[in-house]
Amino acid sequence: MIVKTEYFSQADIEKNGNKFIIGNGYLGYRGTLEEFRKTELVALNMPGVYDTLPGKWTDSVNAPNPFYTYLEILGCEGKKETEILHPLKSKIVSHKQGIILDEALHFRETVFQTSQGNLTVSSKRFVSSAYYPILGMEMNITPKNPMEIVINTGIDKEVWDQFGPHLESGEASVQNDVLIYVCRTKEKGLNLTVQEKIAYSPYYETYENIENFPDKLMRIIKVRLKRGETFKFTKLACITLNQAVEESLWGLRYQKHYLMHRNCFRERFNSANIQVEGDGLAQLGISYSIYHLLILAPHHKKSASIPARGLSGQVYKGAVFWDTEIFMFPFFVLTAPEVAKTLLRYRIDSLPKAIQKAQEFGFSGAYYPWESIEDGVDACSLFNVTDVFTNRPIRTYFKDKQIHISSAIVYALDRYFKYTGDFSFLTEDTMQVFYEVALFYYSRIYNSQWQDRYILTDVTGPDEYHERVDNNAYTNYMAHFSFEVFLKYYGLFWSINQKSIIRMEDLKSKLSQVLAKLYLPKPNKNNLIEQFDGYFALEDISIEELKKRQLHPNEYLGGAWGLASSTQLIKQADVLTMLWHFKEQFSLDVLKANYEYYSPRTLHTSSLSACMYGLVASLIGKLDDSYRFFLDSALIDYEGKGGKYAGGIYIGGTHPASSGGAYMLMVLGFAGVRFEGGKITVKPNLPPPIKGLKFTVNYLGKLYQIEIKGSTGSVTGVESM
Ligand code: BGC
C-alpha cells in the first residue's frame, strides 16, 4: 500500500515531514527531501536520547543527516552558468513523494527543468528494521540531454533543534572511503557518530573529491551523463551513540540491508494489519495508523518507550506521556506482546524516579512523571505553555496535579497480564509498581469526615483546561482501580513469593477499609456524571460562542485566564475516557446521556479525544459518529490536521496516540472484541461503509484470527506461538 503526494508545495513541507516519516523505534527520519536542511525541518530524531541546555527545555537529540544531497548542472557551450537544483528554487515539472507502508520505505521522484533540459532525480530510503543503527538510500539521476552533473552528497552537520544547539561541533574524518563525523551532546557528552559510505558502478566516468566544510562533510562527485543515461548510487549510513557498529553487519551491501529490512518490516506489518472490506478510506486509515505504530516499536532495547510525538521531532521534549499506556499499548499487547513488555519495563525501571517525585510533592509511593524522559525524570515544566499576547510563560498544573498518570501504568500492566497470561512477568519489580502506585494514591486521598468518604482534591484530570479541581471522576475511578489491582495482584503474588511482599501487608489492610469509601462520582438523576465538583455550575456556552470570544486563534484556552476554564467547554474526553475504561459498571442509558451531554462541550483540541468518543459511540450504536471519530483519529497525520500551537508553543509532529486510538476503535469498537475468562468474543458494530474486517490478535500466548462479516463474527485459533 502506497501513501503519496503527486505535487510539490512549499506549504506542505512540515506536513509531509510527518506524513512520510520512516523509523525503527531507535531512529526516526522525517519525510523531507534530500536537498533539505534544518530550515525545512529535517530531523533524524533519536528517542530516549536527551539533552538539556541551562535554562532551556529538554529536547530529544536530532542526529546529523548522512543523506544530505543536492545536484549541480555544470555549464556547457552557450550556457556557462552552473545551476544548482533545489525544489524551493528550481522549476519543477513533476514531483512525487510518499511511503510504501508495508516496506517502511520513503520514495521521491522529481523532474527538474534545467537550462539544458529536464533531469529526473529519484530516491528511496529506509531506516533498517533488521539492524537498528543502519539506514540506507538509493538515488537515480537521469538527464533528458547529455549533461555534466555534480552530485554533492554527504553529512549535513547542521541540525534542527528546538531548544538547542545540542551538539558540539565535532570531528570529521575519512577512513577507507567512509565519511565519519563524531560529535558530542552538550549536556552529557555522549558520542554521536555518523558514518556514511557510498557505492556506484566503476563503469561511469566520475571524479570524486571529499571536502570538509564547517557545516557539512561532502563528497563532490562529477559525472558526465549521456542522453537518458541513469547514474545510480547507493548509500549506507550508521548512526551510533557511545557504541561501535557490528562490523559484520556494517560490511554488508546496500541491497542485502534493504532486503533484510523489507522482509522484517513486511512481516510485522502483515501480521498486525487489518483487512477492511468495502471501504477504501477506512482501509487506508487503519493501515496508515498501524504503519505509524510499527515504526515506533522499540525492538532495539528491552526497556524503552515511545514519545507522544513519536519520532517526528523534539516537540513535547521527546517525552513519554500516558499516551503510551492508555492509547498505544492496546495495539502492542494484542499484536506484539514482547514490545508491550518493553514499554512496561521502561516504567518499571523508572520507578525510583517516580518515588522521588512523590516525595518532592510531599507524598508517598510512586508519582510517575507527566512527561517522562530518561530514567523516568519528569521533563514537564511548571510553565508549560506561553501566552500569545504577552509571550510570557503561563503557570500550568500538569506536572504537579495530573496524578492520573500513575494509574495509567497500572492499567497497562493489568492489561498485559489479562491479555498475555504471562505471569512470569509478575515479579517483585512489577509487584512493587502496583504497591507504590496504590501507596501514592493512599497518601494523596483525604478523609472528608463530614461526608464520611475519601476524596481526591486539587487535581487536573485529562481535560487540561480545568486545573486544580476536586474529585475529577476519571482520576477518582482510576485511583480506585489502582487500589483494586494492587489487592488483586497481592493475592496472586502471595502464592508466588510471600516473603517478599509481607511488607506490603499493612497497605493491604488499610486499603481494604478505604476502598468502599473512596468517592466515585455516580450518575445523577439525569444519568450524568459530573466531571469534577462544581463542573455543572460553570457557564454553559457553545463552542461557537467561545470562538466569538477568542482574540487570537492560538490563545491558550485553559489555565487561570483561559476562555474555557470558567465554562463547561473541555479540551478532551474526560468522563468519556472513564466510561470507556469502566463500561461494565454503567448502563447503556448512562453511556448515552453522558455522550450526548459532553459531545457538544468537547473541543477535541487534544488528539487523544476523538477515539474515546468513537469508542463510546460504538457502544451506544451511534455508528456514524464512531466512524467519523475513527477517520479523525486514523487520518490525523495523513491530512496534517493536528494542532500546531498550544498558546505560543509549537506542538506539531505525528500523533501516535491517535493511531493507537484508531486501532482500538476498529478492534474493540467496530469489531467489538472482548477478552474474558480465557475466551475471545465479538459483538460487531460495523459502521455502514465497512462490510467486513479480518485481523489476528495475540491472546494468552496464542494467535487468533478474527473475521467480521456484517453483524456476525468468528474467532479461530491460528497456531500456538
Ligand atoms: C493532552 C494530553 C496528552 C499530551 C501529549 C496534551 O495536549 O492534553 O492528554 O498526553 O497532549 O499528547
Boltz pocket constraint, residues with backbone or C-beta under 6 A from the ligand:
constraints:
  - pocket:
      binder: B
      contacts: [[A, 308], [A, 316], [A, 321], [A, 322], [A, 323], [A, 462], [A, 464], [A, 571], [A, 572], [A, 605], [A, 606], [A, 607], [A, 608], [A, 657]]
      max_distance: 6.0
